[in-house]
Every structure is written in C-alpha cells, then in structure tokens.
Amino acid sequence: MASLDNNRNFQIIQNIVLCTALVMAVLGAQGYNRGDAANSRLATVYSLNKYGTWYIDRPEGEPPIPFERRTIDKVVVNGRLLSSKPPMLPLLMATEAYLLKKTIGWDLDDPADLNKIVRVMTMTLIGFAYVAALVLFASTLRLLVFDPLTQTLLIFNLAFCTQLWGYATIINNHVPGASMVVVALSLALGVGTGRRKPDAWRFFAFGVAAGLVPTLDMPATIFVAFAGIWLLVKHPKQTLIWAVLGAAIPLAIHCGIMYQVTGSILPVQMRSELYLSEASYWRSPRGIDALNEPKGVYLFHMTLGRCGLFSLYPILLVGVAATARALMKRPPIPYRNHILCGAGAFLILTAYYVLKTNNYAGEAYGFRWYIVTMPVLLLMGAPILATMRVRWKWLFVGLMMGISFYSASQCAKSPWGANREWTCQLFLGPSYGPMPYQNK
C-alpha cells in the first residue's frame, strides 16, 4: 500500500511538471519582431498565401515582401529568391495562416494580426511539439519499467534543464524535430522490446514520425535511422511494408516541393552554386558566422566550452556515464545495446557538425543543433539514475541539475544572440569571427 501511494505521489508530480510545461508553452509563445529569426520562413508563408508561390521575391516595380528583406537565409534559384529553410515547417505555417485568415480574418499585412498569427504558430507547431515530446518521453520511461523517482527526475530535466524549454517559445525547427525523434524512438522501443504489440499502425506511425525528422532537422535522421534498422532486423515484413509506407508520406511531400522549386531533392546548403551565389551573405559572413577555428577547438567549445552541450547542461552527462558503463560490460547495465547505439548515433552527429559547420549554430544561446540529442542522452542515462544509491552521487546529480536549470532559464529569457552564455561571461570569453574584409 505504501509503495502504491508513493507511485501515486510521483505520478502527481510528473503531471504537475507536464502541466507547467504546457502552460509555459501557451503563455510563453512569442509573437513577431522585426529581427525575428523566423523571417525566412515567414517570407515563404507570405508568398504562398498572397501569391501562391514558393519564391519570396516580387517582380520589379512591386513592393518587396517585408520578411524577405529582413533575412539572410535565402538563395537564388533560376534567377528568383527562395528561402534556404526546408519546406515542411513553412508549409505547415502557411496552412495555419490560411486557416486563420479564412476563419478569423487575421491578415499577415496587419501588424497586430501578424503578431497574433506568429504567436499561434509558435504555440501550436513548436510549443505543443515540446509538450508532446515530454508526454511521449514519460510514456517511454514507464514502458521501460524505470522507477517513479527516475521517471520524475528525467521528465523534469527534459522539460526545464535543456534547451527545449527556451526554444519551445519561438519559431524553430529543432523542437519539432526533437519531438518526432522522441515519438519514433518511443514506438520503436515499445515494439522492438516486445512490450507493445507489433501492430501495423505502430509501424506506420513510426514511419510517419521518422519520415518527418529529415524534413524538419535533417542531421537528426541518424537517430531514427538506427531505430529503423533495429526494427527491420526484429520485424522485417512489417517494417518494409508499414514503416516505409508511413515514411513515404512526409518524404514525398518534402522531395516533391524541393524538386519542383529547385530541380533537385538535395538541400540548398549542399549545392554551393545556390548557397554561395554572388549576392549570398554566406560568401562574406560576419561575426560568429565567420569563425574559422581549428576543428579541435571547435569540438571542445561545442561540447565542454563556451557553447558546450555538457558545460551548459551537465545533467546530460548521465548519457555519457551510461555509455561508459555499457562499454565496461561489468557490472551489466540494462539496455546496454540500446545505449551503445544511441552513443554511436550521437558521435556520428557530432562528427558531422565538426566537419561541416564552423559557427556554433550562429546567433543562438548554446549549440542549438544539439537540441535533438537531449532527450536521447537523458533516456540513455535512465539506467544510471535508476541504480544510484550513494548520497554523494545524488548530491552531484543535484548540482548538475542546478547548473542545467540555470542555463535553460537563461536560454528561455533570450534564445537568440551569440556570446550570452554564462560560460562566456564568467571565464571563457566570447567567440568573434573576422571582419568581412578579412574573409573575402
């Protein structure tokens, strides 16, 4: 009876955490400002609704789309301007704008309406994705039979000790991408471990979620790819039929748009003739965008330094600790192979960013490209927390949670802006790129 009451108390706490996250997602959703990082996507939303085209420039003599003038995230395709952002999220935003216009009369040309439209988009497409990630994360922890204390701590950490909190209140692709990763992993773990029936709809839902990941945050595909391979080994027939069918829907939409507009399904960032056209900002970037640090230095500050995943959010080190335990083999750790797969995917993702990027995700608080890894690292760390019995270890975890909560709260106050991290302010100093003329 005491154990039942204890479980009920933890369940109440978990529900409070989830409800608090929902309230913050609703009330914290931000509207529009001129310097909004969402301008590139909003230019597409405006063009789709007003002119029925993906191109964001206007013919000579017509006034330009205001959002297009306020963004650097654009490329030239066939002599026309196009947002460099993947099309799926702008398509969803444009659909919402269309429905709001038809049902309530809110117009993108009205500044007051624009502010409300962007707030609704942020709340529904980003904030609700954040809450969905938390709910599915909690469901996964219960599915894998972790104790209520471990469940509660990890749910709280994902909600309020990671970048998801701050980025849940602004337009971005990382939080929806992370949400789809959690959905896909939850379904894969349930079916793959045999704790949920291998019904066709679960494979189909896994496919839809997994297919949405590359359309929202392409590098995060590595996590769902590992999960898909595991399902293919465990249930080849259902995976090949239903999961592939589910994934084909979002991928067909994404690839169809890309091919129609650009003549290729490849992201424009992978086509230098487009991304580095003569008028492109990225030919002569400024500030943090123009960094050219040695790769070792860049890796350090991505993980442990100024913008470090583990310096800003050290609670995520539980995933690293679980990986170390899994590699040791003794004493045995639950879900050893799953943890090692998660670690392998994380290393591949990190190697990609080290080799292919240079600017810590630009003007952002922390390395926002790592947002998709945060639920995975916490899930990997669950077996470590579940077996901890020594007081000093719990004190250390409490300290890591405190630091992570502080970083997350700072990110929630100001998600955009370089060198605002406390790691820069206190001891590591800012990152500055060369002036434009030095980069020509």
Secondary structure, 3 states (H helix, E strand, C coil): CHHHHHHHHHHHHHHHHHHHHHHHHHHCCCCCCCCCCCHHHHHHHHHHHHHCCCECCCCCCCCCCHHHHCCCCEEEECCEEEECCCCHHHHHHHHHHHHHHHHCCCCCCCHHHHHHHHHHHHHHHHHHHHHHHHHHHHHHHHHCCCCHHHHHHHHHHHHHCCHHHHHCCCCCCHHHHHHHHHHHHHHHHHHHCCCCCCCHHHHHHHHHHHHHHHHHCHHHHHHHHHHHHHHHHHCHHHHHHHHHHHHHHHHHHHHHHHHHHHCCCCCHHHCHHHHCCCCCHHHCCCHHHHCCCCHHHHHHHHHCCCCCHHHHCHHHHHHHHHHHHHHHCCCCCCCHHHHHHHHHHHHHHHHHHHHHCCCCCCCECCCHHHHHHHHHHHHHHHHHHHHCCCHHHHHHHHHHHHHHHHHHHHHHHCCECCCCCHHHHHHHCCCCCCCHHHHC
